[in-house]
Amino acid sequence: MSRERKLDIKMSRFHRLLQLIYLMLIASRCQAKITGKPDSSSTATPVVLWHGMGDSCCFPFSLGQIKAILEERIPGVRVKSVKIGDSLAQDVENSYFRNVNEQVRQVCEELAQDETMRHGYNAIGFSQGGQFLRAVAQRCPEPPMLKLITLGAQHQGVYGLPNCASLEHYLCNHLRQVLHYAAYFKFIQDKLVQAEYWHDPMKEDDYKRRSIFLADINNELRINETYKRNLKRLEKLVLVKFENDTMVEPRESEWFGFYKPGQAVETESLRESAIYKEDRLGLREMDEDNKLHFLSVEGNHLQFTDAWFVENVIEKYLK
């Protein structure tokens, strides 16, 4: 059996597992209010949310709950939770299988057409939604993103998807096998979201040349001055790391750190990295201007309390 045939079988199993998840989601009959009517008279800065892998815009146990907390704590705030697709099931599917550059383009267009965003908005990205919103900030300066808060984002990518829990366990195992084997194949890059931020420290040249998303927004091959200029327009870039994260490997990526080049054992911090020393994205300048903020939570991936979120995110950065 050829290697290509084996890969096809893995992908087929992967799709069947996703279909099972959709049936379970439909059976649960989750009802969520996606967005409220825009309040054009409100002076509160709108907030844009983008969910992570395997999640959706509006599940009441995830971003639906975050939306409710924001609306309770910031009177009159407009909260837009990014939804890619015509249904919650499609939104979940697209978090695995829709080209990230297409997703970012769609969100940029939606924000540009939204009158409530015209004076600026704040953004909160959860897991992979964090680097996706950073791409929005770098590529689409209008309307302006004012503050970007990322929780458990993979800003320098991932090299491994270990210890996947509960419903996502088998999906993550198959996904990891595919990525180890073929992350930088063109058709995988075009179709598999997680491949687009897969960063193999033993294949740095392949990553820089063939990653169609992360290597681009991180200015790996060349410095895109527009990206750099747009990111520096942010008032604040807040990076939240989960100290006991077993989903993001290495967890230092959540603070823009990563493995030292050529191996996957020792890590380096953002300030020790070439992206900072060469100021390829303007992060060093932002750090010197006190625009870069590092927060940590003693929990696993995206495990935080409502009280922590209110105190450390809403009260500090959104009110």
TORSEKE-137807 format. One record per residue (C-alpha): x, y, z; residue number from 1. Coordinates in steps of 0.25 Angstrom, whole numbers. Layout:
<atoms>
{c1=X | c2=Y | c3=Z | tormi=NUM}
...
</atoms>
This chain:
<atoms>
{c1=0 | c2=0 | c3=0 | tormi=1}
{c1=6 | c2=14 | c3=-4 | tormi=2}
{c1=8 | c2=25 | c3=6 | tormi=3}
{c1=-2 | c2=33 | c3=-1 | tormi=4}
{c1=-12 | c2=23 | c3=0 | tormi=5}
{c1=-10 | c2=21 | c3=15 | tormi=6}
{c1=-11 | c2=36 | c3=17 | tormi=7}
{c1=-25 | c2=36 | c3=9 | tormi=8}
{c1=-30 | c2=25 | c3=19 | tormi=9}
{c1=-26 | c2=34 | c3=31 | tormi=10}
{c1=-33 | c2=46 | c3=26 | tormi=11}
{c1=-45 | c2=38 | c3=23 | tormi=12}
{c1=-46 | c2=33 | c3=37 | tormi=13}
{c1=-43 | c2=47 | c3=42 | tormi=14}
{c1=-56 | c2=52 | c3=34 | tormi=15}
{c1=-64 | c2=41 | c3=39 | tormi=16}
{c1=-60 | c2=45 | c3=53 | tormi=17}
{c1=-64 | c2=59 | c3=50 | tormi=18}
{c1=-78 | c2=54 | c3=45 | tormi=19}
{c1=-80 | c2=47 | c3=58 | tormi=20}
{c1=-77 | c2=60 | c3=66 | tormi=21}
{c1=-87 | c2=67 | c3=58 | tormi=22}
{c1=-98 | c2=57 | c3=61 | tormi=23}
{c1=-95 | c2=58 | c3=76 | tormi=24}
{c1=-95 | c2=74 | c3=75 | tormi=25}
{c1=-109 | c2=73 | c3=67 | tormi=26}
{c1=-114 | c2=63 | c3=77 | tormi=27}
{c1=-111 | c2=72 | c3=89 | tormi=28}
{c1=-119 | c2=83 | c3=83 | tormi=29}
{c1=-110 | c2=94 | c3=88 | tormi=30}
{c1=-118 | c2=108 | c3=86 | tormi=31}
{c1=-110 | c2=120 | c3=86 | tormi=32}
{c1=-112 | c2=135 | c3=82 | tormi=33}
{c1=-101 | c2=138 | c3=72 | tormi=34}
{c1=-102 | c2=153 | c3=72 | tormi=35}
{c1=-111 | c2=164 | c3=78 | tormi=36}
{c1=-116 | c2=176 | c3=70 | tormi=37}
{c1=-105 | c2=186 | c3=69 | tormi=38}
{c1=-107 | c2=198 | c3=78 | tormi=39}
{c1=-102 | c2=209 | c3=70 | tormi=40}
{c1=-104 | c2=219 | c3=82 | tormi=41}
{c1=-94 | c2=211 | c3=91 | tormi=42}
{c1=-81 | c2=217 | c3=95 | tormi=43}
{c1=-75 | c2=204 | c3=99 | tormi=44}
{c1=-64 | c2=199 | c3=90 | tormi=45}
{c1=-69 | c2=187 | c3=82 | tormi=46}
{c1=-62 | c2=173 | c3=85 | tormi=47}
{c1=-59 | c2=163 | c3=74 | tormi=48}
{c1=-57 | c2=148 | c3=79 | tormi=49}
{c1=-51 | c2=137 | c3=71 | tormi=50}
{c1=-52 | c2=123 | c3=76 | tormi=51}
{c1=-42 | c2=111 | c3=76 | tormi=52}
{c1=-41 | c2=98 | c3=69 | tormi=53}
{c1=-53 | c2=89 | c3=70 | tormi=54}
{c1=-61 | c2=100 | c3=76 | tormi=55}
{c1=-72 | c2=109 | c3=71 | tormi=56}
{c1=-76 | c2=124 | c3=72 | tormi=57}
{c1=-88 | c2=122 | c3=81 | tormi=58}
{c1=-88 | c2=109 | c3=89 | tormi=59}
{c1=-94 | c2=113 | c3=103 | tormi=60}
{c1=-83 | c2=106 | c3=110 | tormi=61}
{c1=-71 | c2=113 | c3=103 | tormi=62}
{c1=-72 | c2=126 | c3=95 | tormi=63}
{c1=-87 | c2=128 | c3=98 | tormi=64}
{c1=-83 | c2=129 | c3=113 | tormi=65}
{c1=-72 | c2=139 | c3=110 | tormi=66}
{c1=-81 | c2=147 | c3=102 | tormi=67}
{c1=-91 | c2=148 | c3=113 | tormi=68}
{c1=-81 | c2=152 | c3=123 | tormi=69}
{c1=-76 | c2=163 | c3=114 | tormi=70}
{c1=-90 | c2=168 | c3=112 | tormi=71}
{c1=-93 | c2=168 | c3=127 | tormi=72}
{c1=-80 | c2=175 | c3=131 | tormi=73}
{c1=-79 | c2=185 | c3=120 | tormi=74}
{c1=-93 | c2=192 | c3=118 | tormi=75}
{c1=-97 | c2=194 | c3=104 | tormi=76}
{c1=-85 | c2=186 | c3=98 | tormi=77}
{c1=-86 | c2=180 | c3=84 | tormi=78}
{c1=-80 | c2=166 | c3=84 | tormi=79}
{c1=-78 | c2=159 | c3=71 | tormi=80}
{c1=-74 | c2=145 | c3=72 | tormi=81}
{c1=-67 | c2=140 | c3=59 | tormi=82}
{c1=-75 | c2=129 | c3=51 | tormi=83}
{c1=-69 | c2=123 | c3=39 | tormi=84}
{c1=-80 | c2=116 | c3=32 | tormi=85}
{c1=-96 | c2=116 | c3=32 | tormi=86}
{c1=-98 | c2=107 | c3=44 | tormi=87}
{c1=-91 | c2=103 | c3=57 | tormi=88}
{c1=-87 | c2=90 | c3=51 | tormi=89}
{c1=-80 | c2=97 | c3=39 | tormi=90}
{c1=-73 | c2=106 | c3=49 | tormi=91}
{c1=-67 | c2=94 | c3=56 | tormi=92}
{c1=-63 | c2=87 | c3=43 | tormi=93}
{c1=-57 | c2=100 | c3=37 | tormi=94}
{c1=-48 | c2=101 | c3=50 | tormi=95}
{c1=-41 | c2=88 | c3=44 | tormi=96}
{c1=-43 | c2=89 | c3=29 | tormi=97}
{c1=-45 | c2=103 | c3=23 | tormi=98}
{c1=-32 | c2=110 | c3=18 | tormi=99}
{c1=-28 | c2=121 | c3=29 | tormi=100}
{c1=-25 | c2=132 | c3=19 | tormi=101}
{c1=-39 | c2=130 | c3=14 | tormi=102}
{c1=-45 | c2=131 | c3=28 | tormi=103}
{c1=-37 | c2=143 | c3=31 | tormi=104}
{c1=-41 | c2=150 | c3=18 | tormi=105}
{c1=-56 | c2=147 | c3=22 | tormi=106}
{c1=-55 | c2=153 | c3=35 | tormi=107}
{c1=-48 | c2=166 | c3=30 | tormi=108}
{c1=-59 | c2=168 | c3=20 | tormi=109}
{c1=-70 | c2=166 | c3=31 | tormi=110}
{c1=-63 | c2=176 | c3=40 | tormi=111}
{c1=-61 | c2=186 | c3=29 | tormi=112}
{c1=-76 | c2=185 | c3=26 | tormi=113}
{c1=-80 | c2=186 | c3=41 | tormi=114}
{c1=-84 | c2=201 | c3=44 | tormi=115}
{c1=-83 | c2=198 | c3=59 | tormi=116}
{c1=-68 | c2=195 | c3=57 | tormi=117}
{c1=-64 | c2=207 | c3=49 | tormi=118}
{c1=-58 | c2=215 | c3=61 | tormi=119}
{c1=-50 | c2=203 | c3=65 | tormi=120}
{c1=-52 | c2=190 | c3=73 | tormi=121}
{c1=-44 | c2=181 | c3=83 | tormi=122}
{c1=-42 | c2=166 | c3=80 | tormi=123}
{c1=-41 | c2=154 | c3=88 | tormi=124}
{c1=-35 | c2=141 | c3=82 | tormi=125}
{c1=-36 | c2=127 | c3=89 | tormi=126}
{c1=-26 | c2=117 | c3=85 | tormi=127}
{c1=-24 | c2=117 | c3=70 | tormi=128}
{c1=-33 | c2=129 | c3=69 | tormi=129}
{c1=-22 | c2=137 | c3=75 | tormi=130}
{c1=-13 | c2=136 | c3=64 | tormi=131}
{c1=-24 | c2=137 | c3=54 | tormi=132}
{c1=-28 | c2=151 | c3=60 | tormi=133}
{c1=-14 | c2=155 | c3=60 | tormi=134}
{c1=-14 | c2=153 | c3=45 | tormi=135}
{c1=-26 | c2=162 | c3=44 | tormi=136}
{c1=-19 | c2=173 | c3=51 | tormi=137}
{c1=-7 | c2=172 | c3=42 | tormi=138}
{c1=-14 | c2=170 | c3=29 | tormi=139}
{c1=-27 | c2=179 | c3=31 | tormi=140}
{c1=-24 | c2=192 | c3=38 | tormi=141}
{c1=-38 | c2=197 | c3=36 | tormi=142}
{c1=-46 | c2=197 | c3=44 | tormi=143}
{c1=-35 | c2=198 | c3=54 | tormi=144}
{c1=-33 | c2=188 | c3=65 | tormi=145}
{c1=-30 | c2=195 | c3=77 | tormi=146}
{c1=-26 | c2=184 | c3=87 | tormi=147}
{c1=-23 | c2=169 | c3=84 | tormi=148}
{c1=-24 | c2=159 | c3=96 | tormi=149}
{c1=-20 | c2=145 | c3=92 | tormi=150}
{c1=-22 | c2=133 | c3=102 | tormi=151}
{c1=-14 | c2=121 | c3=99 | tormi=152}
{c1=-11 | c2=125 | c3=85 | tormi=153}
{c1=0 | c2=118 | c3=77 | tormi=154}
{c1=8 | c2=130 | c3=72 | tormi=155}
{c1=20 | c2=123 | c3=68 | tormi=156}
{c1=12 | c2=110 | c3=64 | tormi=157}
{c1=12 | c2=96 | c3=70 | tormi=158}
{c1=20 | c2=84 | c3=69 | tormi=159}
{c1=11 | c2=73 | c3=74 | tormi=160}
{c1=-3 | c2=72 | c3=79 | tormi=161}
{c1=-2 | c2=64 | c3=91 | tormi=162}
{c1=-11 | c2=59 | c3=102 | tormi=163}
{c1=-24 | c2=63 | c3=95 | tormi=164}
{c1=-36 | c2=61 | c3=104 | tormi=165}
{c1=-50 | c2=55 | c3=104 | tormi=166}
{c1=-58 | c2=57 | c3=90 | tormi=167}
{c1=-46 | c2=62 | c3=83 | tormi=168}
{c1=-36 | c2=51 | c3=87 | tormi=169}
{c1=-37 | c2=42 | c3=74 | tormi=170}
{c1=-38 | c2=54 | c3=65 | tormi=171}
{c1=-25 | c2=60 | c3=71 | tormi=172}
{c1=-18 | c2=46 | c3=70 | tormi=173}
{c1=-21 | c2=45 | c3=55 | tormi=174}
{c1=-18 | c2=60 | c3=53 | tormi=175}
{c1=-4 | c2=58 | c3=59 | tormi=176}
{c1=-1 | c2=47 | c3=50 | tormi=177}
{c1=-5 | c2=54 | c3=38 | tormi=178}
{c1=3 | c2=66 | c3=42 | tormi=179}
{c1=16 | c2=59 | c3=46 | tormi=180}
{c1=16 | c2=52 | c3=32 | tormi=181}
{c1=11 | c2=63 | c3=22 | tormi=182}
{c1=9 | c2=77 | c3=29 | tormi=183}
{c1=16 | c2=84 | c3=18 | tormi=184}
{c1=10 | c2=77 | c3=6 | tormi=185}
{c1=3 | c2=87 | c3=-2 | tormi=186}
{c1=-11 | c2=81 | c3=-2 | tormi=187}
{c1=-10 | c2=79 | c3=13 | tormi=188}
{c1=-6 | c2=93 | c3=15 | tormi=189}
{c1=-18 | c2=98 | c3=7 | tormi=190}
{c1=-28 | c2=89 | c3=14 | tormi=191}
{c1=-24 | c2=86 | c3=28 | tormi=192}
{c1=-24 | c2=98 | c3=38 | tormi=193}
{c1=-14 | c2=92 | c3=48 | tormi=194}
{c1=-4 | c2=90 | c3=37 | tormi=195}
{c1=-4 | c2=105 | c3=34 | tormi=196}
{c1=2 | c2=107 | c3=48 | tormi=197}
{c1=10 | c2=94 | c3=49 | tormi=198}
{c1=25 | c2=99 | c3=52 | tormi=199}
{c1=35 | c2=87 | c3=51 | tormi=200}
{c1=48 | c2=92 | c3=57 | tormi=201}
{c1=55 | c2=81 | c3=50 | tormi=202}
{c1=50 | c2=86 | c3=37 | tormi=203}
{c1=52 | c2=101 | c3=38 | tormi=204}
{c1=54 | c2=103 | c3=23 | tormi=205}
{c1=42 | c2=95 | c3=19 | tormi=206}
{c1=34 | c2=103 | c3=29 | tormi=207}
{c1=38 | c2=116 | c3=25 | tormi=208}
{c1=36 | c2=113 | c3=10 | tormi=209}
{c1=24 | c2=105 | c3=10 | tormi=210}
{c1=15 | c2=110 | c3=22 | tormi=211}
{c1=4 | c2=118 | c3=15 | tormi=212}
{c1=-1 | c2=125 | c3=28 | tormi=213}
{c1=8 | c2=125 | c3=40 | tormi=214}
{c1=22 | c2=127 | c3=33 | tormi=215}
{c1=15 | c2=139 | c3=26 | tormi=216}
{c1=9 | c2=146 | c3=37 | tormi=217}
{c1=22 | c2=144 | c3=46 | tormi=218}
{c1=30 | c2=151 | c3=34 | tormi=219}
{c1=39 | c2=138 | c3=34 | tormi=220}
{c1=44 | c2=139 | c3=19 | tormi=221}
{c1=44 | c2=154 | c3=17 | tormi=222}
{c1=39 | c2=166 | c3=25 | tormi=223}
{c1=26 | c2=171 | c3=21 | tormi=224}
{c1=26 | c2=186 | c3=26 | tormi=225}
{c1=11 | c2=187 | c3=25 | tormi=226}
{c1=9 | c2=175 | c3=35 | tormi=227}
{c1=19 | c2=181 | c3=44 | tormi=228}
{c1=13 | c2=195 | c3=44 | tormi=229}
{c1=-1 | c2=190 | c3=46 | tormi=230}
{c1=3 | c2=182 | c3=58 | tormi=231}
{c1=10 | c2=194 | c3=64 | tormi=232}
{c1=-3 | c2=201 | c3=63 | tormi=233}
{c1=-9 | c2=193 | c3=74 | tormi=234}
{c1=-11 | c2=200 | c3=88 | tormi=235}
{c1=-8 | c2=187 | c3=95 | tormi=236}
{c1=-5 | c2=173 | c3=91 | tormi=237}
{c1=-8 | c2=164 | c3=103 | tormi=238}
{c1=-2 | c2=149 | c3=103 | tormi=239}
{c1=-8 | c2=139 | c3=113 | tormi=240}
{c1=-1 | c2=126 | c3=115 | tormi=241}
{c1=-6 | c2=114 | c3=123 | tormi=242}
{c1=5 | c2=109 | c3=132 | tormi=243}
{c1=0 | c2=95 | c3=132 | tormi=244}
{c1=-4 | c2=94 | c3=117 | tormi=245}
{c1=-4 | c2=80 | c3=111 | tormi=246}
{c1=-10 | c2=84 | c3=98 | tormi=247}
{c1=0 | c2=94 | c3=92 | tormi=248}
{c1=14 | c2=89 | c3=90 | tormi=249}
{c1=22 | c2=96 | c3=94 | tormi=250}
{c1=13 | c2=105 | c3=103 | tormi=251}
{c1=24 | c2=116 | c3=101 | tormi=252}
{c1=18 | c2=119 | c3=88 | tormi=253}
{c1=6 | c2=125 | c3=95 | tormi=254}
{c1=16 | c2=136 | c3=99 | tormi=255}
{c1=23 | c2=136 | c3=86 | tormi=256}
{c1=34 | c2=127 | c3=90 | tormi=257}
{c1=38 | c2=114 | c3=83 | tormi=258}
{c1=48 | c2=103 | c3=82 | tormi=259}
{c1=62 | c2=107 | c3=79 | tormi=260}
{c1=65 | c2=104 | c3=64 | tormi=261}
{c1=69 | c2=90 | c3=60 | tormi=262}
{c1=64 | c2=83 | c3=72 | tormi=263}
{c1=51 | c2=81 | c3=80 | tormi=264}
{c1=56 | c2=80 | c3=95 | tormi=265}
{c1=61 | c2=94 | c3=99 | tormi=266}
{c1=52 | c2=106 | c3=97 | tormi=267}
{c1=55 | c2=121 | c3=96 | tormi=268}
{c1=46 | c2=133 | c3=101 | tormi=269}
{c1=41 | c2=143 | c3=91 | tormi=270}
{c1=53 | c2=153 | c3=96 | tormi=271}
{c1=63 | c2=142 | c3=93 | tormi=272}
{c1=58 | c2=140 | c3=79 | tormi=273}
{c1=62 | c2=145 | c3=65 | tormi=274}
{c1=47 | c2=150 | c3=63 | tormi=275}
{c1=50 | c2=160 | c3=75 | tormi=276}
{c1=65 | c2=163 | c3=73 | tormi=277}
{c1=63 | c2=166 | c3=58 | tormi=278}
{c1=49 | c2=173 | c3=62 | tormi=279}
{c1=43 | c2=166 | c3=50 | tormi=280}
{c1=29 | c2=169 | c3=55 | tormi=281}
{c1=31 | c2=181 | c3=63 | tormi=282}
{c1=30 | c2=173 | c3=76 | tormi=283}
{c1=42 | c2=179 | c3=82 | tormi=284}
{c1=38 | c2=193 | c3=79 | tormi=285}
{c1=24 | c2=190 | c3=85 | tormi=286}
{c1=31 | c2=184 | c3=97 | tormi=287}
{c1=39 | c2=196 | c3=99 | tormi=288}
{c1=26 | c2=205 | c3=98 | tormi=289}
{c1=19 | c2=196 | c3=109 | tormi=290}
{c1=9 | c2=191 | c3=99 | tormi=291}
{c1=13 | c2=177 | c3=101 | tormi=292}
{c1=7 | c2=170 | c3=113 | tormi=293}
{c1=9 | c2=156 | c3=118 | tormi=294}
{c1=-1 | c2=149 | c3=127 | tormi=295}
{c1=-1 | c2=134 | c3=132 | tormi=296}
{c1=-11 | c2=125 | c3=138 | tormi=297}
{c1=-8 | c2=113 | c3=146 | tormi=298}
{c1=-17 | c2=103 | c3=139 | tormi=299}
{c1=-18 | c2=95 | c3=126 | tormi=300}
{c1=-22 | c2=100 | c3=112 | tormi=301}
{c1=-33 | c2=110 | c3=113 | tormi=302}
{c1=-36 | c2=107 | c3=128 | tormi=303}
{c1=-40 | c2=119 | c3=135 | tormi=304}
{c1=-51 | c2=124 | c3=144 | tormi=305}
{c1=-61 | c2=135 | c3=141 | tormi=306}
{c1=-55 | c2=143 | c3=153 | tormi=307}
{c1=-41 | c2=142 | c3=147 | tormi=308}
{c1=-46 | c2=147 | c3=133 | tormi=309}
{c1=-54 | c2=158 | c3=139 | tormi=310}
{c1=-42 | c2=163 | c3=148 | tormi=311}
{c1=-31 | c2=161 | c3=138 | tormi=312}
{c1=-37 | c2=163 | c3=124 | tormi=313}
{c1=-49 | c2=172 | c3=125 | tormi=314}
{c1=-46 | c2=181 | c3=137 | tormi=315}
{c1=-31 | c2=183 | c3=132 | tormi=316}
{c1=-33 | c2=184 | c3=117 | tormi=317}
{c1=-47 | c2=186 | c3=113 | tormi=318}
{c1=-54 | c2=195 | c3=122 | tormi=319}
</atoms>
